[in-house]
Amino acid sequence: MVKVNVVDNSKTREITLVSGVVLKIHKISSMLFGDLTRRYPKPKAPKWTNPDTGKEEDNFDDPSFITAQADWNVNISMSMIDNMIIMGTEIGTVPEDFPTLESTDWSDNLEAGGFVISNKAKRYLAWVKYIACANSDDDIALLTEEVGKLSGVAEKDVDEAVDRFRDNSGR
């Protein structure tokens, strides 16, 4: 069972994941979320001429726009989750028999499967997402919720990002 321990008067939190790994949760800059939305500009609907009015209008039913909108939702949500993990968490403790961040067994397997783990931050992100949180999407949901709370992110925005993560993870 996932559990949250409040430490240091709610300014720092610890989450015990289903795997037994404890992550420390920290506040991250709210500027990060604004910069993410600029990094992934929202797609614009193509125009069409409405034969009833003779006016040019946005065509929100255009298949390419629908696809672009869905891709945008996934990209911004996954980037938000990734940045919350990288910037808003750190390892507290790891169970004795659990693969460590430094272990090459899990990272060699991911790299063989096409993942690029080229630096310390990418390694940490991969370890949290695919090893420490492997047994439960609820871990990712709680982790992002707690980072969001400390960072002043609206719970609705975090919930939407997690829902998109779940849709994208195939579960």
C-alpha positions as CSV (number, residue, x, y, z in Angstrom):
1,M,0.0,0.0,0.0
2,V,1.2,3.5,-0.9
3,K,1.5,5.9,2.0
4,V,2.5,9.5,2.6
5,N,4.5,10.6,5.6
6,V,4.5,14.3,6.3
7,V,7.9,15.5,7.5
8,D,9.1,19.0,8.5
9,N,5.7,20.7,8.9
10,S,4.3,19.8,5.4
11,K,7.3,21.4,3.5
12,T,8.8,18.0,2.8
13,R,6.9,14.8,2.3
14,E,8.0,11.2,1.9
15,I,6.0,8.6,-0.1
16,T,6.4,4.9,0.5
17,L,5.7,3.2,-2.8
18,V,4.2,-0.2,-3.3
19,S,7.7,-1.5,-4.0
20,G,8.9,-0.3,-0.6
21,V,11.0,2.5,-2.0
22,V,10.7,5.7,-0.1
23,L,10.9,8.9,-2.2
24,K,11.3,12.4,-0.7
25,I,9.0,14.9,-2.3
26,H,10.0,18.6,-2.8
27,K,8.4,21.8,-4.1
28,I,9.3,22.7,-7.7
29,S,9.2,26.0,-9.4
30,S,5.8,27.0,-10.8
31,M,7.7,28.5,-13.8
32,L,8.3,25.0,-15.0
33,F,4.7,24.4,-15.8
34,G,4.4,27.6,-17.8
35,D,7.5,26.8,-19.7
36,L,6.1,23.4,-20.5
37,T,3.1,24.9,-22.1
38,R,5.3,27.1,-24.3
39,R,7.4,24.1,-25.2
40,Y,4.4,22.3,-26.5
41,P,2.1,24.9,-28.2
42,K,-1.5,23.9,-28.4
43,P,-2.6,22.9,-31.9
44,K,-4.9,25.3,-33.8
45,A,-7.9,24.0,-35.6
46,P,-7.9,24.4,-39.3
47,K,-10.4,26.8,-40.8
48,W,-13.3,26.0,-43.0
49,T,-16.1,28.0,-44.7
50,N,-19.5,27.2,-43.2
51,P,-21.9,27.0,-46.1
52,D,-24.8,28.0,-43.9
53,T,-23.3,31.3,-42.8
54,G,-20.6,31.8,-45.5
55,K,-18.2,32.6,-42.6
56,E,-14.8,31.1,-42.0
57,E,-14.8,29.1,-38.7
58,D,-12.6,26.7,-36.8
59,N,-13.0,23.1,-37.7
60,F,-12.7,21.2,-34.5
61,D,-13.9,18.0,-36.1
62,D,-11.0,17.8,-38.6
63,P,-9.3,14.4,-38.1
64,S,-5.8,15.9,-38.3
65,F,-6.7,18.4,-35.6
66,I,-8.3,15.7,-33.4
67,T,-5.0,13.7,-33.7
68,A,-2.8,16.7,-33.0
69,Q,-4.9,17.6,-30.0
70,A,-4.6,14.1,-28.6
71,D,-0.9,14.1,-29.2
72,W,-0.5,17.5,-27.5
73,N,-2.5,16.2,-24.4
74,V,-0.2,13.2,-24.1
75,N,3.0,15.1,-24.7
76,I,2.3,17.9,-22.2
77,S,1.0,15.4,-19.6
78,M,4.0,13.0,-19.9
79,S,6.4,15.9,-19.8
80,M,4.7,17.3,-16.7
81,I,4.9,14.0,-14.9
82,D,8.6,13.5,-16.0
83,N,9.6,16.9,-14.7
84,M,7.7,16.4,-11.5
85,I,9.6,13.2,-10.9
86,I,13.0,14.6,-11.9
87,M,12.7,18.0,-10.1
88,G,10.3,17.1,-7.3
89,T,11.6,13.8,-5.9
90,E,14.7,12.2,-4.6
91,I,15.5,8.7,-3.2
92,G,14.9,8.4,0.5
93,T,15.5,4.6,1.1
94,V,15.5,1.5,-1.0
95,P,14.6,-2.0,0.3
96,E,17.7,-4.2,0.7
97,D,16.7,-6.7,-2.0
98,F,15.4,-4.0,-4.5
99,P,17.3,-2.9,-7.7
100,T,19.3,0.2,-6.9
101,L,19.5,3.3,-9.1
102,E,23.2,2.4,-9.8
103,S,22.4,-1.2,-10.8
104,T,23.0,-1.9,-14.5
105,D,20.7,-5.0,-14.8
106,W,17.5,-2.9,-15.2
107,S,19.1,-0.1,-17.2
108,D,20.8,-2.6,-19.6
109,N,17.4,-4.2,-20.2
110,L,15.7,-0.8,-20.9
111,E,18.5,0.3,-23.2
112,A,18.2,-3.0,-25.1
113,G,14.6,-2.2,-25.5
114,G,15.3,1.2,-27.1
115,F,15.3,3.6,-24.2
116,V,18.1,6.1,-24.1
117,I,19.6,6.5,-20.6
118,S,22.3,9.0,-21.4
119,N,22.6,11.0,-18.2
120,K,22.0,11.0,-14.4
121,A,18.5,12.6,-14.7
122,K,17.3,10.2,-17.4
123,R,18.6,7.3,-15.4
124,Y,16.7,8.5,-12.3
125,L,13.5,9.1,-14.2
126,A,13.7,5.7,-15.8
127,W,14.4,4.0,-12.4
128,V,11.4,5.8,-10.7
129,K,8.9,5.2,-13.6
130,Y,9.9,1.6,-14.6
131,I,11.4,0.1,-11.5
132,A,10.3,1.8,-8.3
133,C,6.8,2.5,-9.5
134,A,6.5,-0.6,-11.8
135,N,3.9,-2.3,-9.6
136,S,1.3,0.5,-9.4
137,D,0.1,3.4,-11.5
138,D,-1.3,4.7,-8.1
139,D,2.4,5.4,-7.2
140,I,2.8,7.8,-10.1
141,A,-0.6,9.4,-9.3
142,L,0.2,9.9,-5.6
143,L,3.8,11.1,-6.4
144,T,2.6,13.8,-8.9
145,E,-0.3,14.8,-6.6
146,E,2.1,15.4,-3.7
147,V,4.6,17.3,-5.8
148,G,1.7,19.3,-7.2
149,K,0.4,20.1,-3.7
150,L,3.7,21.4,-2.5
151,S,4.3,23.3,-5.7
152,G,0.9,25.0,-5.9
153,V,-0.3,23.2,-9.0
154,A,-4.1,22.8,-9.3
155,E,-5.2,19.3,-8.3
156,K,-7.4,19.2,-11.5
157,D,-4.3,19.7,-13.7
158,V,-2.4,17.0,-11.9
159,D,-5.4,14.6,-12.2
160,E,-5.7,15.3,-15.9
161,A,-2.0,14.6,-16.4
162,V,-2.2,11.3,-14.5
163,D,-5.3,10.2,-16.4
164,R,-3.5,10.8,-19.7
165,F,-0.5,8.9,-18.3
166,R,-2.8,6.0,-17.5
167,D,-4.4,6.1,-20.9
168,N,-0.9,6.1,-22.5
169,S,0.5,3.3,-20.3
170,G,-2.1,0.9,-21.7
171,R,-3.5,-0.1,-18.3
